[in-house]
Amino acid sequence: MTDAALSQLGLEDLLHELLERTLDILRVDSAAVLLLDQDGTDLVATAAAGLGRELQHDLRVPVGVGFAGGVVVRGAPVAVERVDRTGDFGAALLPARTTSVLGVPMLSSDRVIGVLHVGTVEPRSFTDDDVELLQLVADRASLATQARRSHLDRAAAVALQRSLLPARPPAIAGLDLAVRYVPGAQVGVGGDWYDVFDLPSGHVGIVIGDVAGSGLHAAVVMGRIRSALRAYAMETDDPADVLTRLDRKVQRFEPDAMATAVYAVLDPTLSTVTLSNAGHLPPVLTDPDRPAHLLTLDPDLPLGAYRGAERRDTRMPLEPGQGLFLYTDGLVERRDRSIVAGLRRMVGVLKPGSADATCNAAMTLLDNTAPTDDVAVLAVRRV
């Protein structure tokens, strides 16, 4: 069971090989692995061996129901010497002639992620040694499963981020635009995003945001919020109104999500910008004639924080040569210094110049090290 060669196998082959070895070592007639789905509400049949049984794909057992569901609730091994096939024992997951079963939880960081159970045709009283060995198999399967899931989640999140966050923003007449995105080294890809788009009215929308959390779930929520904001932006040129509608959407359809965002709208002449801030760090105004400085915006609550939260606008002129620099907290937050110190350092490195030069200067804040959190930045300058 601890054979190093097993680590070279893919997840499906590994689970199959583990189950085949379990049949031999424990002298049982069937074995199966059931994994919890993403919601943690159902066990899904994932691998099976023994008695010529074919795996029934997408066969599900609610947590707390039947034998396997009971193992999840207990979080401990369960043995049954004689199967009772009446009621909701979960006999659909057991070969027809199974008489005795033993199930153990699959654990990852003390959290149950699935169940491994074995069965015999002849009645059998499982010993402590049997339980210990089966738990060893379950631990090996758990490590492989979590590693595979983490790899797939990260790959999917990266693909989603790349599809939604192009390396080059769209070309918009009168504006110099540049963006950067660096995934976090510790938390991985998360919910940071930026966006720039022109509207049928001639206005231009500019947004930066950050969904709480990391991984595929945060990236998926980010994609939904980004698409919804674009849709609402088609209906109104008022940033506060757009964020109000977006907040209602998050409250209704993403009840466990929270996000911060700054949404800015440039008028068709590009001479005036209106901004609304949903709990995000303030943008920086860059100016060829004076040092960069943080804008003073009325900060409202993050999206998803409180139903019916007030949203306000701040309107200001944007002269030729001036620009906005928007960023997420991964750029300025560090464990060894205050956020205020990080903001001061950022403002100090942003010099007048092209949007690309502004983004390049901001990237020097990473000090040639991989950031612990996602970093997304967007620079826009009126030319």
C-alpha positions, 0 to 999 in steps of 0.5 A: 500500500505504500509502494512508491511506484503508485505515486507515478499513476494517475488518480483513476489508475491509482484508486483502481490499483489500491482497491485491487490490492485491498481485495487481496490483502484484506481478503474481501470481495468488493471495495469502493471509493465515494467522494464528497461533491463540491457542495459537501452534500452528496457522496459520489461513486468514484471507483469500485472493484470486486465481484465483477461489479461495474461502477455506476457513474454519478450514483449518489448518496446523501450525507447522513443516509445509508451506510456510507453516509453514516461514515461521513457523519461519524467521521470514524470507521463503521463495521456491519457484520450482517447487512440489512438491505431494508430501509436506506442502508444504501444497498444500491452501492453494494454488490448483491451478495454482500453480507458484511461491510467495513467503511472508513472515512477519507480525511484531508486536514481532519476534514472528511472528503469521502468514504472507502468501504469493503464488503464480503460475501461470507459473514465476517467480524472485522478486526482492529488490524483490518480497520487500521489497514483499510484506514491506511489505504484511505489515507493514501487515496485521500492524499492522491485525491486532494493533490489531483483536485488541487491541480485541476482546480488551479489549472481551471482557475488559471484558464478562466483568469486568462480568458477573462483577463487578457494581457492587453486591454482593448484599444480606445481612442484617446486613452493609453491603457496597460494592465498586469496580473500576477497570481499569488504564490501561496494562495494561488489564483484568486478572484482579482480582476480588471476590465476596460470597455467602451459603451454604446453611449460613448462612455468608457467603463474602467473597473478593478475588483477583488473577490474574497477567497482563492481558487476555482470558486473565487475565479468562477464568482469573479467571472459572474460578477465581471459579466454582470457588471458589464451588463448593468453598465449597458443600462446606465452610465452612473457607477453607483447605480451599476454597483447597486444593481451588482450588489443586489445580484451578489446578494441574491445569487452569490449569498456566500460571496463578498467582493470589493470594487472600484468602478469608474466611467469616463464621459465621451469627451474623456474630460470627466470621470465619475467613480464609485468605490465598493470597499476597495483601496482608493485609486491613484491619480497620476499627473505630469505636473505634480506627484501622484496621490491617492484620490479621496473617495467616499468608501461604501460597503463591499458587494455582498456585505449588507443588503441595501447598502448606500452607493455614492459617486465622486466626479472629477475632471481628467486633464490631458496627461493625467491618469488613473492607477487602480490595483488590488491589495496584493500589491501593497499588503505585507505581513511585516508592515502596515497597509498605510506604509504600503500605500505610501511606498506605492504612491512614491514609485508611480511617476508620470509617463505612459501607462506601461511605465506606470505598471512597470513601476508598480511591479517593482513593489514586488521586490523580485519575489513572488507575491503571497496574494494575487496582484492585479493593476490597471493604468489608464492615461488620457493622451 
